[in-house]
Amino acid sequence: MFPGLLISIILSFNSTHCATDLIKNLHGPIEKNPFEIKKPSGPPFSVGDTFSFWAFDLTSMPPEQIQVPATCRGVGEHCYVFVDDEEWGVHMDSSDVAEIIYRFDRATLADSTRGIFEMDSTYFGAPPNLDGDPRIVIFYYDMGSFAGNVFDGYFDPLNELPDSIAFPVYGYHSNEMEMFYMSCYPGQPASHSRLSVLSHEFEHMIHWNHDQDEESWVDEGCAEYAMVLYGLPDPITGFYNNPDNDLTSWNNQWDDYIKTMLFFTYLSEHYGGPSTLTAVVADTLNGIAGIDDVLENLGLGVTFRDVFRNWVTANFLDDDSLYGYTTFNLPPFHLSGDHTSYPVGPVNTSVNHWAADYISFSNGTDTLTITFDGSENALFGARVLILGAETTVVDIPLD
């Protein structure tokens, strides 16, 4: 007899706001230039200085590169804030610039003692400085939208190359400076939701500095965790209704952001803290191999597969043990099957690589026997969660 509710997990092991991956796919991975960009002699940017930035018009696909005249509207300890001249006084003003500089330099929503620059640099590593100027340009313009997708920001590593290399080799121009792009419309550029995205884009810059060809799901997951650290992560919607979604596959969908945010938050909470993510960013191996390398080097005694198995369990249980989060309170995850009478089956179904199906069995009066017959061309895991007065987690060995 099985009391209460029994959940069987079958695992397979194998609206967009960030345009970084989209831009990266236009020109492919950008390797570091072995020589620093040679900037014209003269002082750093000052308020009132003008510059015509190469940027992408995201109203068409593939995006076209355009030049956007802009003016420096603020200088902080770690940043310059440039604003598209056509947007100044329309969608941005001096109060927006002051708030952006304050949050980048001084305080985040979660930590009043340090800003985005120090927060991301502490948890993910040092940003690049190939232009010889320690300040980073934050450029605000109207990026446009496409097919209902509104973009909040992006980092383009092409700007880390001299234009004399960027255009002949990649077909796109470089601004020859550390910078990232932020949207000033729609939305409020100095709102916490947009500033949280600013921390997301800064992580992309840092990640590129340490690993230029990291897999998108890892880079985006770490950038999502930067939003957690800022204090305003993306809302957990979508993914919990479709957990049969390959963690390691990146398709620029909203669910991709949420699943990777949850995974890297879980990794940080239960396996070494944020320093584990620092090591992931610094590790030059990519994807699963990089995470396995970090887990081994830190002596944590687990592999990516172990963490994945516990993570999908935590997504369903979300309790106070290994199988839960301290950062989030998760909504109930979708059941792919809910059985209350027996016998059941056979049931033919599928599960994606590095994804999970949750199947419920309840109202049983006798011993429950589960038979699993998976493809010989794939690796599977099966775990049973017995939910009663206490929760018991049991791994089912598969031949």
N, C-alpha and C positions, 0 to 999 in steps of 0.2 A: 504493500500500500504506500502511495506517496502523498504526504500531507501538503496542504496549502497549494501553492502554485509552483510549477516547475518550468523553467525556461531553458530551452536548448539553444545554444549559439553555434551556428555553422560559420566557420571563418575560411576565407581563401587567402593564401599567403602569396603570393606572387604580385541683385543688380550690381554689376562690376563697378569698383571704385578706383582701382589702380591700373594704370595703363603700362606699367613697366614691362610686363611680360609681352604685351602686344608690340611695344617698340623694340624690345630685344629680338623678337622674331623677324622684324624687318631686316635687320642687318646681321643677325647672328651674334655669337659671343664676341666680346671685345677684349683682347689681351692688353695688358699694360704696355704703355710705351716705355722703353728702358731709359729714356731721357726725359727730364722735366720739360714741360712746355715753356718756351721762352716768351715771357710777357714783355710788352713794351715797357721801357723804363719810365718811371713816374710813380706818384703816390698811389695808394689804394683808392678804391672808389669812395666818393663823398656824396652826401645828400645833394641832389640836383644834377649829378652826372647822368649822361644818357648813354644808352647802348642799344643796338639793334640785334635782338636775339634770334638765332635759328630755333624754331620750335615746330611742333607738328600740329596741323589742322586735323582734328579728330572727327570732323563732320563727314568725312568720306573714308572708304576703306579700299585699298591700303591708304594710310594717312599720307598727306603730302607735307613736305617741309616748307615752311614759310619764314619770312623775317618779320619780327614784331618789334617796333620801336618802343622803348621803355625808359623810365627814369628811376634812378635810385631815390627811394622815399624814406629810407631809414638805414642806419648802421648800428649794429649791436656788437657785443663782445665777440660773438662767433658767427655773425651773419651780416649779409647785405640783403635788404628787401627791395627788389625792383618790381614795378607795376607797369603793365601795358598802359601806354599813354591814353588809349581810347577808353580804358576802364577807370581811370583815376577820376574821382568825384562822381562816378556813376555807380560802380559796385564796390569800390574801396576808397577809404579815406585815411587820414592820419591816425585816428583812433584804432583802426584795424591794424595798421603797421606797428603801433606801439604795443598792442596786445600780442602780436605775433613775435616780436623781438623779446618781450618779457617771457613768453612761454618757451621760446627756443633757448634763451640764455639763463633764465632764473628759476622757473617753477612750472611743474606739470600739475595736472589735476590731482594726481595721487601723491605728489611729493612737493611740498612748498620750498624745499631747500635746494633743488636742482632742476634745471631745465631739460629740454629734449636733447640738447647737444651732450650734456654730461651723462644723462641717463642712458642714451643709446651707446655712447662711447664706452661707458662702464660695462654694460651688459653684452655688447656685441663686438667691441674692438674699436681700434682707431680708424677714422675716415682717411681717405687718400688726401694727399696734398701735392699733386703733381704740378700745380700752377705756382707754387711758392707763396701763396697767400693763405694764411690760416683761416680766414673767414670763408663761409660758404654762401653762394648766391641762391636766394630763394626767389624765383621768378613767378609772378602771378599774371595770368592772362586768361582769356575766355577760350578754353580748349575746344568747346563745341561738344555735341553729342551725336551718337550714331545709332539708329534703330532702337531708340529708347534707352540706350546705355549712356549714363552720365559719368564722366571721368573726373576724379578728384585730384589726381596728381600722378607723376611718374618720375623716375630717374633714368637718364640715358647715359650710359658709360661712354658713348662716343665723344662726349665733351671732355673726356680725359685724354684725348689724342690731339696732336696738332692738326689743324685743318688740312695741312699739306699731306697728311697721311689719311685722314678720315675720308675726304671727298674722293680722291683717286681710288682708294681701296674699297670703300664701303658704299660710295655713291651718295653719302649724306654729309652735311657740313657739321663742324664742331665749333662750339663757342670757346673752347680752350680754357675751361675753368671748372672747378668743383661747383656743381649746381644741381638743383632739381626744380621741377616745374609743379606749380600748384594752380588749381582753378579758382578764379575769383567769382565765377557765376556759372550755374545757379548755386544757391547755398551761401552761407555767411563765411567768408574766409577766415575770420578770427573766432569762429565758434569752436567749442571743444571738440565737436565731431570732426571738423576739418583739421584742427590742430593735431588730433590723434592720428589722422592720415599723414600729417607732416612727419610724425615720428616713424610711421610705417615706411615712408619714402626714404627717410634718412637711413633706416636699417638696410635698405637695398644698396645704398651707396657704400656703406660699411662692408656689407657682405661681398660686394664686387671687389672691394679693395683686398680682401683676403682669399677669395675663391671666385675667379672670373667665370667659371662655367658650371656653377652649382645648378642642380636640378630645380626647376621652378617650384615644385611643391615644398621643398625645404626652404628656399629663399622666401617664398611668400608666407610660409608658416612662421618663420622667425620674424618677418615684418608684421604679421598679425600679432605676435606676442609683444612687439614694441607698443602696440596699441593697448594691450593689457597693462603694460607697465605705465603707460601714460595715465591710465585711469578710466578710459572709455573705449572698451573693446567693441567690436562689431556685435550686433545683436544675434543671438543664437536662433536663427530661423532656417527653414529649408532642410538642412542636412538631417535633422532628427527624423524627418518624414521619409528620408531615403538613405538609410545607413548602408545599403548595398552599393557603395560608392568607393571606388578604388582610391585609397589614401594617396598613393604615389602617382596618380594620373592627374594632370593639370589641364583643364579646359577653359579657364577664365570664367567659370560660372560661380555664382554666389556660394553654392554649396562647397566649392573647392576652398574658398577662404575660410569657411566655418570649420570644416573638417580638419584643416591643417592648423588653424588656431587652437582647436581643442587638443589635437595631438601634442603640439609643442608646449602648450600650457601643462598638460598632463605629464609630459617628460620632465619639465622643470620642477613641478610640484613633488614628484615621487622619485626622481633619479638625479639627485645632485644639486638641485636648485638652478637658478639662472646661469651659473658658471658652466653648466653642461651645455647650454646654448652658445655661450661664448666659445667653447671648444668646438662645437659643431660648425660655427661660422669660420673658425680658423683652420679647420681640417680641410686639406685640399682634395681628399676623396669626396665623392659626390653621392647624394641620395642615401640609400640604405647602407652602402659600404662606409660612408662617412660617419653615420650614426653608430654603426657597429664598432668602428675604429675608436670613437670617443668613449663608448661604454666600456670597451676593453681597456683603454688607456687609463680611465678613471677607476678601474678595478671594481666596477659596480656588480659584476657577476651575472649580468643579464645580456641578452642580445636584442636586436631590434624586434625579432619575432616574439620574444617574451614580453617586451613592452607593448607591442601591438595587441597581443592576446589580452593583456590586462587592461589596456586602454578601451577596447571595445566592450569589455565587461563593465568598466567604470561608466561608460556612456549609458548603459542600461540601468545599473544599480545606483550610481551616484550617491554612495553612502559615506560614512566617515572613516572608512578603511582605505586600503590600497585601491579599492574600487570606487573612487569618487574624486571630487574636486573640492578644493577650498575656495577657489576663485569664482566658480560658477555654481548656480543651481539649475540643473538641466531639466528641460521638459521631457515627458515620456517619449522614448524612442519607439518608432513604428515596428509593429509585429508583422512579419511576413506570413505567419500562420498562427491561428488561435484555435486549439482543439479542445473540445469539452466532452466528446464521446468517442468510444473505441470499439473495434480497432480503427486505426487510421492508415490510409495509404494502400498501395505505395503512392508517394507524392513525388512527381518529377519537377525539379526546379533547378535553379542555377544561382551561383554567387560569384561576384566579380573578384578578381585578384585583390588582395589586401583590403578586403571589405568583409562585412558581417551580415548575416540574416538572423533575426531573433524569432524563435518559434515557441509558442506557449502551449503547455499541456496542463489542464486542470480538471477537477471533478473526477479524478481517478479513484478506484476502490481496490486496486490490486497493484502488484509490482508492474512497473512500466518498463517495457523492453523497447529500446530504440535501435533500429538497424540503419546503418549508413553505408551507401555504396556510391563512392565518388569516382570521377574519371581517373584513370591511371596516369594521365598526362598532367596532373596538377597535384599540388600539395594542399591538404586541408587540415583544419583543426576543429575539434568539437569540444564544447564545454557545457556543463549542466549547472544551472543556478537553481537551487532548491530554496524557495521562499516560504518561510513559515515564521515561527517565533524568532528563529535565528536564520540567517542566510548561510547556506553552504555552497561552496564553489568546487566543482569536481571536473577534472579533465578526463575526457574519454579517450583512451588509446585507440588509434586507428592503425590497421595493418598497412 
